[in-house]
């Protein structure tokens, strides 16, 4: 068995999506509930989440680069015309990229910091709700990609 460029790109793509969406799941389902349960504040969340934010930025871009490279390598640009799941993945990537590179550093961070000074626990609750939305979006796009890449069949 030999590895070809496509197999390597696909592995990079799958691992980057796994780390990206898996990280969102960890923050949503483990970190935020633990912080709320132990009455931690938003500053503690920021301290812990900052490291994941850097990982998420890298993984989203690796997912995009490997996805585009797979389309280029196989000359599959025409798949964009009739593959709803490719568009679901592209839109999910765009939302996360907008969040990670524009909204979070320039808008959301400041807004949540001000809000946390008045209502620390309410801010963590709100943050967890927003993360549930992001996690659902990521899981829907990932599931669409898995099903779509296999022609809608599991095997």
N, C-alpha and C positions, 0 to 999 in steps of 0.2 A: 504494500500500500504506500502510495506517495502522497505528500501534501502538495496541493497546488495553491496558487495565489487566491483563488476564490474561497477555498476551505479556510485559509488563514484569515482572510477578511471577514468571513462569516463568524469565525470563532471570536475575533476581536469585537465584532458587532454584538454578538450574543452576550459576551462577558461584560461589555460596557453597559448594555441595557440592564443586565442583571444587577450590576453594582449601582447603577443610577436608580432604578425603580426599587431595588432592595433597600437602598439607603433611605428613600422616601418612606417606604414601609416601616423601617426601623424608627425613624423620627416620629412618624404618625402613631404607630401601634405600641412602641416601647418607651422612647425617650419622653415625649410629651406627657403620656399618662403617669410615668414615674415622677416627673417633675411636679405635676399637679398633686399627686398623692402625697408627696413629701413636702408640700408647701414651698417649693422653690420659686424663685422669681425669674423674670424674663432675662435678666443679666446672666443667670446660670445657663439658660437655654442658648443665648447668643454665644457664650463661651464654648459650649459643647458642639453646637450646630455649625460653628464657623469652619471646623475641620471638614465636616461633611460637605459644606457648601463648595469648598475647593475641589473635592472629589467629584461632586455632581457637575461642576463646570467642565472638568476634564472629560468625564464620561459622556456627557451629552454631545460634546464635540467629537469625541472618538466614534460615537454611534453615527453621527452625521457623516463624518469622513469615510467610515467603512461602508456605510449604506450607499453613498454616492459612488465610491470606488467599485462596489459590486455591480451597480447599474452600468457603470462605464466599462468594466471588464467584460461583462456579458452583452454589452450593447443592448440593454433592455429598457431604454428610455421610453419605448412605446408602452411598457407596462403601466406607466403613469396615466395613460388615457383610460384604462378600464379596471384599475385596481383600487377599490375604495380603501383597502387596508393600508396601502402605501400612503395614501393621502391622510389617513388617520394617524399614521406614525409621523408623517411630516408635520402635521398640525400640532401633535403632542410635543414634538421636538421644538417647534417654534414657540409654543406657550412656555415651556420650561426655559428655553433660552432667553426669552423676553423677561421672564421672572428672575432668572439667575444673574443676568448681565445688565439689566436696565431697571426693572421695577424694584427688586429687592434692595440693591445698593443705594438707589437714588430717591426712592419714595417709601417703600414699605418699611424699611429699617427705621427710618426717622419717625414714621407714623406709629409703629408699634412701640418704639421706645417712649414716646410721649404718652401713649395710651397706658403703658405699663406703669408709669409713675403714678397714675391715678387709680388703676385697677389691675394689679399684677396677676391675680388669678383669672380674672375675666379675659385678660389679654392672652394667657396661655390657652384658655378654652377656645377663644376665637381662632387662635393660631392652629389648634388641633382640628377645628372644623375646616379651615382652609386647606390643611394638609390632607384631610380625608378627600376633598374634592380633587386635589392634585394626584393623590394616590389612585383614585378611581379612574381618572383620565389616563394615567400611565398604564394601569392594568388593562383597561379596555383596548388601548392602542397596541399593547404588547400581545394580548390575546388575539386581536385582529391580525397582527403580523404572523403569529404562529399558525393560525387557521388559514389565512390567506396564502402564506408561503407554501402550504401543503395542499392547495387547491380545495380548502374547506374540509379536508379529510384528516383524521388524526394519524392514519397509518399510510 
